[in-house]
Amino acid sequence: MRSGSSQWILSLSLALAALVLTLGAAELGARLLTEPVRRVNQTWIPRNLVQPSRIEHVPYLFVPGASGQQVFGSDPRGYFDPGGRLTYRINSLGFRGAETTREKFAGTVRIIGIGDSFLFGEGVRERDTLLAVLQRRLDENYGPTSFEVLNLGAGGYDTRAEVALLAKRGMSLDPDLVVICFFLNDANGPTTLPAFNPPVPNQPSWWRRHSRLASFLIDRFERKRAMEHLISSYRANFRDDDPRWISARNALKSARDITASRDVELVLMIFPMLWHLSDGYPFEAVHEFVAAAARELQIPVLDLLPEFRGYDGPELWVHPNNQHPNEIAHDVAGRALYAFLRDNQLIERPDAIQFGDSM
């Protein structure tokens, strides 16, 4: 009996020693190959750029003539200014872009874009935003005075806020064409932040503080769970009977009515989430749902998802901790928008904007 008991104890000891060595090797590998999981360095548009809004449904407005810097803390792609900084400038009319006049020049076709931070260009220099790319393409093909593109995008806006801004401010700029940039959370869906950068608690557990491996595994588990919640929430959002989608659809209908009353053309551009774009993108049905609803409203639709096939997603982020589209993604979107407007005969004759039969 003693011999059998000793053998069992020896086997158990060897197994425990093997387990300890395996975990030690895994911990060492985690320390060598992974970065510590830290509290996410979330950065926001500088507060001095914004002011309270008196327009119903519009959360804030930009301060005319203001400028400020967003600090990203690091610059792994070498894109930002020294210190991981990016400067935003607001023109005298209260939106991002070059100075202009409220009245457009005679013979100039004016295009305005409304949307959230994706259109505004968080984390991207003004000259690299998708509407700046569109402006350059128009200048190259039609001359520098034929078209003027204005960026009325603002971070945190949903579709209802964007259309409210269009009604109260955008239409006073006498546009000939309005582009609505629609992102999946514009129907008041949950933020994407937990799925990509779940915050670490202020007082992390003992395991997080002492084991890189445990911290890494916990982080991956939380991201996976948050992404599953995000996917299910977004899919639930986009149903005909969901109040959040009803609000967004009603806003699109209002935009159609507002622009139609002034003989202004309207386009809806759908921007995908920059994640698994070529392998198992989970929101394709959402894109199709939104596009079908817009077409029912007789709004021409540009879905950018096909333009991003071939990318994974993270290579298009402005920063590992900020999933807004970087200058590469903005260039893809701006060129696609130009091609869409050209192919639908919006920009063939600057003196007479008119869509063709295709949508």
N, C-alpha and C positions, 0 to 999 in steps of 0.2 A: 504494500500500500504506500509505504513511504516513497518507494522508487517511482510509482505511478504519479503520486502527488508532486514529487520533485520535478518529474518530467513535464507535468502540466504547468507548474510555476515557471519553469524554464521557457516553455513555449510562449506563455503569456508575456514574460519579460522580453523575449525576443520580438514578439509582435508589437509590444508597446515601444520598444527601442526603435523598431523600423518605422512606426507611426511618427514618433518624435523626430527622427531623421528626415522623413518625408516632409513633414510640416515645416521643419527648419529649412530644408532646401527650397520649399515653395515660398516661405517667407523671404528668404534671401533673393530668390528670383523676382518676387514682387518688388522688393526694395531696389533692385537693379534695373528693372524693366518698366516700372510704373511710377507716375508722379503721385505725390501725396494727395489724398482727397481733401481739399480745403473748402472752406465756405466759398461759394461762388462769388466772384468779383463782379456783381451786377452793376452795370453803369446805365445812366439815364441821360436823356437830353437835359442840358443845363437849365436849372430853374429860372435863370434870368432871361431866358428866351420866351417864357410863357407868361400869360396874364389871364385873369378870369374872363369868362365869356358871358355875354348877356343874350346870346342866341340859344333858343331852346334846343336841347339835345346835344349841343356842342360843348364838350367838357372844358375847353380852353382855346385861346387864340395865341398866336405868336405876337411878340412885341415888335412893331415896325422898327427897323434899323438896328435891332439887337444882334449881338454876336456872343458866342460862348464856346467853351471847349468841353468835350466829353473825354474822359480819361479811361482807357482800357487796361492800364496797369502793365501790359506787356505787348509786344509787337512781333509775334512769331513769323508773320509773313513779310515783315519789313515794309508795311504799307503806311503806317501812321506817322505823324510828326514825332519829334523827340519826346520821350516820356510816354509813348503810347497814347498820344493825344490826337484829337481830330477837332477842327474848328468848324462851327456852323455860323452862317451869316444869314440874317433875315433882311429882306429888302424893305423899302419904305412903304410898300403896299401890304406887308405883313405875311409874306410867304418866302420860302427858300428859292433863291435864284438871283439872276442879275437884275439890276435896276431896270425898271420899265415904267411906262405911263399907263394910267387907267384906260385912256383912250388908245385904241390900236391905230397903227399907221394905215393910211388908205392903201388898199390893194394887198394888205397882209392878212393871211388866214391865221386866226388865233386858235390854238389848241390848249385846253387846260386839262390837267389830270387831277383827280381827287382820289384819296386813298389814305392808308395808314402809314406806319413807319417804313413799310417796304417801299412805298412810292416816295416818301420823303427822302429816304436814303440814309437811315441810321447806320453809322459806321463807314460811310462812303463819302468821299469828296464830292462836292457839288458837280464838278465837271464829269464825274463818273456815274452819276445817277442815270437811270434808264431814260428819263425824259430829256436829259442832256444828250444822251446818245441819239435819241430820236431827232433832236434839234440839229445835230451835226449831219445826220443822214439827209435830212431835208435841205439843209444849206448846200451840201455837196451836189445834190441833184436838181435843185430848183433855184438856187441863189440865196444869199443871206437875208433878203428882205421879204421873201415870199411867205414864210411861215414864222410864227412865234409860239413857242411852247412854254407854258407856265405850270409850275409845280405847286399845287395846293394840298399836298399830302401832309399829314400830321399824325405822329405816333399816338396810339391809344384810341383813335377814332374807330367806330364801327360804321356800318353802311348808313344807318340812320343819321349819325352825326355828319358823315361826309355829304349826304344829300341836303341836310339842313344848311351846311356851309355853302354848298352850291347855290341854293335858293337865295341866301342872304348876301353872299359875297361873290361867288363865282359868276353868276349871270350878269352882275354889274360890270364885269370885265369884257362883256360882249363877245363871248366865244363863238366860234363856228363849229367846233367839235369838242365834245367832252368825253374823256376816258375815265371810267371808274376802275380802279385797281382793287380787285376783290381777293382777300386772303381768307383762309378757312375759319379763322376766329372772328371774322367780321359779322357773323350772325350770333355774336355774344357767346361763343364757345369758350371753354376753359383755356387758360394760358398754356403755352407749350413748355414753359420753363421747367416744371418738375420732371418732365420726360427726358430732357436733355441735361439739365444741371440741377438735380435735387439738392437742396441746401443741406449742409451738414449742421447739426444742432450746435448751439453756442457751447453746450457742455456735452461733448460726445461721450459715448460709452467707453468703458475701459478697453474693450476690444478695439475700437476705432483709434484710441490714443496710443496703443502699444503694438498693434499689429497692422502693418501695411497690407498684408494679405487679407485679413478680416475686413479692413476698411474698403478694400477694392471689391471684395465679393458682396458686401452689404450694399455698396454703391450701385453695382451692376444689378442686383436684385431690385433695388428701389427704382432704378431707371426703367427696368422691364415692366414692373408693376404700374408705374406712372404712364408709360407709353400705352399699355393695354387699356388703362382708364381713358387716356386721351383719345385713342382710336374709337372705343365704344361710345364716348361722349359725343364726338364729332359725327359719328354715324347716326346717333340718336337725334342730334340737332337738325339734320337735314331731312325732315319729313314734312309733308304738307300740313300736318296738324300741330307741329311744334311751334309754340308762341315765339321763340327766338327767330326761327326761320320766317314765320309770318311777318314779323317786324322788318326783317331784312328785305323780304320780297316786296312788302308795301313801300319800302324806301326806294327800291329799284323802279317800281311803278311810278312813284312820285317824280323820280329823275326823268323817266321817259316823258311824263306829262309836261314837266317844266321845260325840258329841251324842245319837245315837239311844238309847244305853244310859241316858241321863238324861231322855229325852223332851224334848230341846232341839232346836228347829228350826235348820237350817243353810242358809245362802245363799252362793253364790259370785258375787262381783261382779268382772267383768273390766274393767280400766282400760286404755284404749288408749295407745299411744305418741303423744305430741302432735306429730305431724308428718304433713303431707299428708293431713289428716283428711277432706277433701272432694274431693281430686283425686289419685287413684292411691295410696290408702293400701295399703302393700305387705303388711300383716299380717292382712288380713281372713280369709284361710284359717286362720291360726293361731287367731284368735278362735273360728272355727267348730269347729275341732278340739278346743280346750279345753272349749267349751260342750257339745259332744256327749259328751265323756268324762265331764263332771260329771253330765249327765243320765242316762248309763248307770249312774252311782252313785246315782241318784235324789236328786241335789242340785239344787234350783232355781237357775237362772242368770239374772243380770242382766248383759247385755253393754252397756257404756256407749258403745260406738262409735256407734250411731245417734244418741245424745244430742249427740254432738260434730260431727255433720255440719253444714256451714256455717262451721266454723272451719278455719283453715289449720294452726295449731299454735303458732308463736312468740308470738302474742298471748295464749297461755294459760300461758306460762312465768313463773316467779317472777323470772327475771333472764336477760338474754341469754347469760350463762355458766352458767346453771343451769336445766335443762329440767324441773324438778319442776312440777307443776300449781300455778298461782297461785290466788288467792281466787275468780276468775271460774270456773275449772275446778272447784274444790271446790264452788262453789254449784250448778253444773250437776249434778255427781255426787250431791250430797246431796239435791237435789230429786228426781232420778231414783230414788234409793234409796227415798225416802219413798213415791213413787208406786208403785213395785214392791211394797213391803210392803203398802200399802193395797190395791192391786188384787188381790193374792194373799190377801187377807183375814187377813193377819198382825196387823193393828192395828185391826180393826173392833171386837173385843171384848177389851179389855185383860185381862179375867179368864180368857180361854180362847183361847190362841194356837193356831190351826190353819190349815193351808194349804188352799186350794181345790184343784180338780182341775187348774187350769192351772199350768204351770211355766215 
